[in-house]
């Protein structure tokens, strides 16, 4: 069964960069994922769909500061030039029986 | 850009029913699979159900199978979720989404006596 794992927390300073990780369980390293952002008290926002080769397609209006990359079973979301409004929960999601979501990473901008 | 607006949430007793609606605008609704996703208070996102463009294929999470029914009306640009036999653990904000690439703001369902 596919399991998607994310570290629960991350932090970085204003103006710096941060790399968030989403890990697919063994045997699922070719799966694409999507990254979603959820700011406090808001609905989720689609950021991008990220393929196993690192290619990605971003949602409408997503700034260039957001980028994705892949390595094996790891999927990454890099946010550069961090701004205060980037402080949010970030969820990854893939496609399999049950459409699994990762538990989310809460990003704190220091 | 797609705009999705959910409605129909509220307080309901265990065993009761609710029907959620999701109104879509700004895009060609009939061209996309639609999903319901929920988020219990303080928790992460949980997929609930998917309906394909022409309603030919429907899928449910095991946690709601047999109790929830997803449907859509492409002529009305609307998505629905009929929820029966509600339980306390169904308490959550329910979001509709266009193939996970456009989300609504959610509607809160509270199941409590």
Interface residues (C-beta under 8 A of the other chain):
Chain A: X34 X36 X42 X43 X44 X45 X46 X49 X59 X60 X61 X91 X93 X98 X99 X100 X101 X102 X103 X104
Chain B: X1 X35 X37 X44 X45 X46 X47 X50 X61 X62 X95 X97 X100 X101 X102 X103 X104 X105 X106
